[in-house]
């Protein structure tokens, strides 16, 4: 089944569950088309996936593809909300095939997904510099949806500017409640950034309560050629003290 919540201005919340049928997608198409005709406006979509659904037949799969084929031409934004690892790459794949802008949000950031779907612009996010630390420290706080552009236009120039004065740098990255998610191109830029500056850092601190990100950091930390420490958000001051040493 697909629960359809049309009580929000500017977007519709979809909650697919279990085995999805041809009738589910026919009902979805009818609901969206009726709303477009009644309001003379195309709603954005927020798709909440507590568990990954599946199709109950090839006919259901065909109906799903037909819905996407028709409506991707007019829907501007699709927010996919869920914690399945498979969802981390789904938006980037989808962006190759549909006109709509697709963003993925973790379950805890449903309100951010709604805000993004409601907003007129993409307005993804930014890196905010953290002041009050030594000049050899690159310190940033991630806000909203971090994209590859944020790496290219903010973080990379910041590092390159500090490397003109210092042979080795220290880095503090904070992902607190204002952080929403990152895009696939941001993940790629992050990978390039890490490999490009492996030997430029002597100490890195990550401050976050995002559990899956903390687990990934612990996994790869032993492979890094610099000192690394993970801090919860409540210990930001301790992280600042450590990164100053």
N, C-alpha and C positions, 0 to 999 in steps of 0.2 A: 504494500500500500504506500501511497504518498500523501502525507498530511500537508495540506496547503493552507498557510496562514496569510490572509490578505488584509490584515488589520493595520499594516504599517504603511506610512506614506513614502512612496518612492521605490519600494521594494517588496518582494514576496518571499516568505520563508518556506522552504520545502524541507520536509523530513521523510526521506525514503526509508522504508523498513522492510526487511524480509524479502520475499520473492515478489518481484515487480512484474505485472502483467501488461498486455496490450491495452486493457481497459484503464489501467493506471495512467499510462501516457496519453491516452485519448482524453481522459478527464483533466489531466494537467494542461494539455493544449487548449481545451475548451475554456478552462478557467483563466488562463493567461490571455487568450484572445478576447474573451468577454471583458476582462478588465481593460485591455487596450481600447476596445470599442467604446466602453462606457466613460473612460477618463480621458481619452485621446492622448494617452501617454504610455510609454512602454516601461514596465517596472524592471528594475534590476532584480537579480536572484541571489538569495542567501540559502545555500544548500547545507543542511546540518546532517552530518553522517556520524551518529553515535556508534553504529556498526555498519560495515560495508554491506549494502544490499546486493541482490543478484537478480538476474532475469529468470522468469519461470519457463521461457520458451524462446525459440528463435524469432517468433513473431513479436515478442516483447522487445527483444534486442533491436529488431528492425524498426519498431515504433519509437524506441528511444533515439536511434540515429536520425529518424525522420524529424522528430521534435527538435533535436539539436540543429539539423540542417536548415530548417525553416526559421527558427527563432534566433539563431546566432547572428543572423543578419541585422536584427533590430535591437536585441538586448545588448546594452553597453557594458555591463559589469556582472560578473558572477563571483560571489565569495563562497569558497568551499571550506566548511568548518568541521574539523575532526582531527583525531590524533593518530590515525593509522599511518605508519611509515610510507605506505604506498601513495598517500596524498601529497607527500613532499615534492614528488616529481610530476604529478598529474597536471597542475596548472601550466607548467612550462611546456609539456607536450600539447596540451589543449590550445595554448596560444599560437601554435604553429598551424592549427586547423580551423580555428573559429575567429570571428571578428571581435567578439566580446573580450574584454580584459578580464582574465581569470586570476584571482588571488586566493591563496590558502591561508587559513588561520587555525591555530590550535583551539581546542574546545573551550579553554578558559578565556578566550578572547572573542567570544560571540558578540559582545557589545561593540568591540572594535570593528568586527565584520559588518555589523549593522550600520555603524557610523560611516564606514567606507562606502557601502552600497547606497546610502542616503546622499552622500556628498556629490556635488556636481562634478568636481574634478577628481583626478586620481589621488593627488595629495598623499603620496605613500608614506614618507617619513624622512628622518634625517639623523645624522650624527651630531650631537651637541658637545662641543669641547667642555671639559671640566677644568675650571681655573684653580689657581692656588697651589699648584704642584711645581716641582723643579722643572727647569727648561729641558732637561733630557727625558722627560716623561710625556708620552703621547697618551692622553686621557680623554676618553669619549663616553658619552651616554647615548645609547640607541633609543630612538623615539619612533613609534609607529611602525610602518612597514619599511624595512631597509632594502634598498635596491642596489643593483650594480652601479648605478650612477652615483650613489652616496659614497661608494668606495673610490670611484674614479675622481670625483670632484671634491671630496672632503678628506677622507682618511689618507689616501695615497699622497696628495700634495702636502698634508700636514707632516707625514713621516719624512718625505723627501726634504722638506724645509729644515726640519730638525737635524737631519743627517749632515747638513752643511756645517753645523756647529759641533756635532758630537759623533764619535766613531761608533758608539753603542748607545742604544736607547732602552727605555723601559716603557711598558704599555699597560694601561688600565682600561678595561672595557666593562661597562655597567649595563646590564639588561634587567631593568626593574619593571614595575607595573605598567609603565608607559610604553614599554616595548611590545609590539604586536606580533610580528613575524618577519621573515625575509623571503625574497623572491629567488627563483632558480638562478637568475643571472647574478644575484648577490652571492649565492653559494659559490658560483664559479669564480667571481672576482675575489672572494675570500680565499679560495684555494690558491689562486695566482698570487695574491698578496702574501700569503703565508710562505709559499715557496720562494718568492722574490726577495723576502726580507728575513729568511731564516737566521742568518748570521748577523743581522743588524740589531737584534734584541738580546739583552742579557737577563731580563726579568719580565714576566707577563703575569698579570692578575686578571681573572675573570670573576665578576660579581653578578650572581644571578640565582634566582630560585626556580628557573626553568629546568626541571629534573632531567629531561632527555638530553638537553644541551650540557648539563653538568656531567652526565654519564659519558657522553662523547668526549668531553674535555679530559676526563680522568683516563679514558682509554688511550688517547693519543699523546697525552702529556709526556710519558716516558720516552717518546720518540723525538721530542723537540730538543734542540741544542741550547735551551735556555731554562732558567729556573721558572717554575710555574706553580701558582697557587690558586685554588678555587675558594671563593668566599660567598656566603649567603648575603642577600641584600642588607640584612640587619647588621652585618659587620663591614659596611662600606668604610667606616672610619679606620678600622683595622687594616683593610686593604690599602687605603691611602698611606698609612704609616709604613706598611711593608714595602710598597712600591718606591718609597722615598729612599730606602736604604742603599 
